[in-house]
């Protein structure tokens, strides 16, 4: 069953040069309880899609979609107030570069406390109000410590009394994950959760996200430009290029039966311990660079970089769906 169902999402942004379409008819279908990787180069539009889902966009954005449902909730019909009510409870987001999103003027315990669910436990009324207040403080402190332990932070007292700038990027990321899971949301969007981290910390973060999915059945949407790392834990994957979803399917379909040339190019960039590879041989890279939103090519957006491009590619390809495997290409690899 689909927890998040998005069909033909488009985003137009008003600029000094006029309206620019940065996301063009992107579709996303996330199965409840799964890990879904949204993969593409930097600048492909992954974060814009996430912001549209969360409702975190400016007034100069025009967001349209044929369908955008989170469970039984129609996200396109929610007001800003209604959006805020489901944030943290139904859906939450882990931002990239967490130290820039945490408030530098407040200690960690204050920031975590602000996202904790309201106390539901019944407290016996006493004559001295101060005692009731102390019970509440102790209860919230215990909740904060439990959250930090869940994400692998052991020195909870020193962390809670620290400011974000006093902590490493990896610890700040774990704190953001703790804040994201505080209300047990159904869906967590992780935007580049391991950016600028060393390999050991990256592995810790991905293991933590995988553990959340397995133990709590939390649905994860992981945005990344690292195909290898994300594919290792993903059940389903969607490839994004220049604001369009170019291929989507299960892990097995993408790895063994990639249809789109862009997907095949990303697969070639994965490093394997294959003895047939030459020592110090050149790694594969797709020629050219991703174009800016105001200089998009006509027709297929991969056309100028695609090794399979032909005259027909000046027309925008339609989406083909076969057994849940969708792709957008005039000359798919396996069907040629």
HUHUVEN-V496331 format. One record per pair of residues at least 24 apart in sequence whose ideal C-beta (glycine too) atoms are under 8 Angstrom apart, sorted by the first residue. I is the first residue (numbers start at 0). J is the second residue. D is the distance in Angstrom with one decimal. If there is no record, write none. Layout:
# HUHUVEN-V496331
I;J;D  I;J;D
This chain:
# HUHUVEN-V496331
0;30;7.0  0;31;5.3  1;28;5.2  1;29;6.5  1;30;6.2  1;31;7.1  1;68;7.9  2;29;5.5  2;30;6.9  2;31;3.9  2;32;7.9  2;69;6.9  2;70;6.0  2;185;6.2  2;186;5.9  2;218;5.1  3;27;6.6  3;28;7.4  3;29;4.1  3;52;7.2  3;68;7.3  3;69;5.6  3;186;6.2  3;218;7.6  3;220;7.3  4;28;5.7  4;29;7.8  4;66;6.0  4;67;7.5  4;68;4.7  5;52;7.4  5;64;6.2  5;66;6.8  5;67;5.1  5;68;7.9  6;64;6.5  6;65;4.5  6;66;4.2  6;67;7.7  7;64;6.0  7;65;4.4  7;66;7.7  8;48;6.7  8;51;6.3  8;62;7.4  8;63;7.6  8;64;4.4  8;67;6.6  9;62;7.5  9;63;5.1  9;64;7.1  10;44;8.0  10;47;5.8  10;48;8.0  10;51;5.9  10;56;7.7  10;60;6.1  10;61;7.2  10;62;5.5  10;242;7.7  11;60;7.3  11;61;4.3  11;63;8.0  12;59;6.0  12;60;5.6  12;61;7.7  12;292;8.0  13;59;4.2  13;60;7.9  13;61;7.6  14;59;7.8  14;293;7.6  16;293;6.2  18;61;7.5  19;292;5.1  19;293;5.4  20;242;7.1  20;292;7.6  21;47;5.8  21;242;5.3  21;292;4.8  22;47;5.6  22;48;6.2  22;51;7.2  22;242;4.5  22;243;7.9  23;242;5.1  23;243;5.3  24;243;7.0  25;239;7.1  25;242;6.9  25;243;6.3  25;244;4.6  26;244;5.6  26;247;7.4  26;318;7.4  26;325;7.5  27;237;6.0  27;244;6.8  27;247;7.6  28;247;7.4  29;186;7.3  29;218;6.2  29;220;6.0  29;235;7.4  30;218;7.7  30;234;7.2  30;235;6.6  31;185;7.5  31;218;5.6  32;212;7.5  32;216;4.8  32;217;7.9  32;218;5.9  33;212;7.8  33;218;6.2  33;219;7.7  33;234;4.2  33;235;5.9  34;208;7.5  34;209;7.2  34;212;5.3  34;218;7.9  34;219;4.6  34;221;6.6  34;232;5.6  34;233;5.2  34;234;5.2  34;235;7.7  35;218;7.6  35;219;6.9  35;220;5.1  35;221;7.1  35;233;6.5  35;234;6.9  35;235;4.8  35;236;7.2  35;237;6.9  36;221;5.2  36;223;6.5  36;229;4.1  36;230;6.4  36;232;8.0  36;233;3.8  36;235;7.3  36;236;4.4  36;237;7.2  37;220;6.1  37;221;6.9  37;222;4.8  37;223;7.5  37;236;7.9  37;237;5.3  37;239;6.2  38;222;8.0  38;223;5.7  38;224;7.1  38;225;8.0  38;226;5.5  38;229;5.7  38;230;7.7  38;236;6.1  38;237;7.1  38;238;5.6  38;239;6.9  38;265;7.0  39;224;6.5  39;238;6.2  39;239;3.6  39;240;5.8  40;224;5.6  40;240;7.4  40;289;5.1  41;224;5.4  41;289;7.8  42;289;5.3  42;291;7.7  43;224;7.9  43;239;4.7  43;240;5.5  43;241;6.3  43;242;7.1  43;289;6.5  44;239;5.8  44;241;7.2  44;242;4.1  45;190;7.4  45;222;4.3  45;223;7.9  45;224;7.9  45;239;5.6  46;95;7.8  46;190;5.7  46;191;8.0  46;222;6.6  47;242;7.5  48;239;7.4  49;92;6.6  49;188;5.0  49;190;5.6  49;220;7.4  49;222;6.0  52;90;7.3  52;188;6.8  53;82;7.7  53;86;7.0  53;90;6.9  53;92;5.6  53;188;7.0  54;79;7.0  54;82;4.1  55;92;7.9  69;185;7.8  69;186;6.8  70;185;6.9  87;114;6.0  87;179;7.9  87;181;7.0  87;182;4.7  87;184;6.3  88;182;5.0  88;184;6.2  89;184;5.9  89;185;5.5  89;186;7.0  90;184;5.5  90;185;6.9  90;186;4.6  90;187;7.6  90;188;7.1  91;178;7.9  91;179;4.3  91;180;7.5  91;182;7.2  91;184;4.5  91;186;7.7  91;187;5.5  91;188;7.4  92;179;6.9  92;187;7.3  92;188;4.5  92;189;7.8  92;190;6.6  93;172;7.5  93;175;5.2  93;176;5.7  93;179;5.1  93;187;6.5  93;188;7.0  93;189;4.4  93;190;6.5  93;192;5.6  94;175;6.7  94;190;5.6  95;190;4.8  95;191;3.7  95;192;7.0  95;194;4.8  96;168;7.9  96;194;6.3  96;195;7.4  97;163;7.9  97;168;7.0  97;171;4.1  97;172;4.8  97;174;7.0  97;175;4.3  98;163;5.3  98;164;7.1  98;166;7.8  98;168;6.1  98;171;4.8  100;175;6.9  101;163;4.0  101;171;6.1  101;174;7.0  101;175;7.2  102;163;7.3  103;162;6.5  103;163;5.6  103;164;5.9  104;162;7.9  105;162;7.6  106;159;7.1  106;160;6.0  106;161;6.6  106;162;5.9  107;158;5.8  107;159;5.3  107;160;7.5  107;161;5.7  107;162;7.5  107;163;7.2  107;166;7.7  107;174;6.1  108;140;7.6  108;143;6.0  108;159;3.9  108;160;6.7  110;174;7.9  110;178;7.1  111;143;5.0  111;146;6.7  111;159;7.5  111;174;7.2  111;177;6.6  111;178;5.8  111;181;7.2  112;139;5.6  112;143;6.7  114;178;4.9  114;181;4.9  114;182;7.2  115;139;5.9  115;142;5.7  115;143;7.3  115;181;5.6  116;181;6.9  116;182;5.3  142;181;7.9  146;177;4.2  146;178;7.8  146;180;7.1  146;181;6.0  147;173;7.8  147;174;7.6  147;177;5.8  149;177;6.8  149;180;7.0  150;174;7.6  150;176;5.1  150;177;4.7  150;180;7.8  150;207;5.9  151;203;6.6  151;207;6.1  152;177;7.5  168;195;6.3  168;196;6.0  168;200;7.7  169;196;5.7  169;197;7.8  169;200;3.9  169;203;7.1  169;204;7.3  172;196;7.3  172;200;7.9  172;204;6.0  173;204;7.4  173;207;7.1  176;204;7.7  176;207;6.4  176;208;7.5  176;211;7.8  180;211;6.4  180;215;7.5  180;217;7.2  183;215;6.9  183;217;7.7  184;217;7.2  185;217;7.4  185;218;6.1  186;217;7.7  186;218;4.7  186;219;7.7  186;220;6.7  187;211;7.4  187;217;5.9  187;218;7.2  187;219;5.5  187;220;7.3  188;220;4.7  188;222;7.1  189;219;6.4  189;220;7.1  189;221;4.9  189;222;6.7  190;222;4.7  191;222;5.9  191;223;6.1  191;224;7.2  192;221;6.9  192;223;7.8  193;223;7.9  193;225;7.6  193;228;7.1  201;228;6.7  205;231;7.3  205;232;5.8  208;232;7.0  226;265;4.4  226;266;7.2  226;268;6.6  226;269;6.3  227;268;7.9  227;269;4.7  227;270;7.1  230;254;6.9  230;269;8.0  238;262;5.1  238;265;7.1  240;289;7.4  240;300;6.1  240;301;5.9  241;289;6.4  241;290;6.6  241;292;7.9  241;295;6.2  241;300;4.0  241;301;7.6  242;292;7.0  242;300;7.8  243;300;6.1  243;327;6.5  244;325;7.9  244;327;7.2  245;301;7.2  245;326;6.8  245;327;5.0  245;328;7.2  246;324;7.9  246;325;6.9  246;326;4.4  246;327;7.2  246;328;8.0  247;324;7.5  247;325;4.9  247;326;7.7  248;323;6.4  248;324;3.9  248;325;6.9  249;323;7.0  249;324;7.6  252;323;7.6  252;324;4.6  256;324;7.1  256;333;5.7  257;332;6.5  257;333;7.7  258;324;7.1  258;326;4.0  258;328;6.4  258;331;4.0  258;332;5.7  258;333;5.7  258;334;7.1  259;301;8.0  259;326;5.0  259;327;7.0  259;328;5.0  259;331;6.7  259;332;7.4  260;301;6.5  260;305;5.1  260;306;6.6  260;307;5.3  260;328;6.9  260;332;6.7  261;285;7.5  261;301;5.4  261;305;7.7  262;326;8.0  263;332;5.9  299;328;7.4  299;329;6.8  307;332;7.7  307;335;7.9
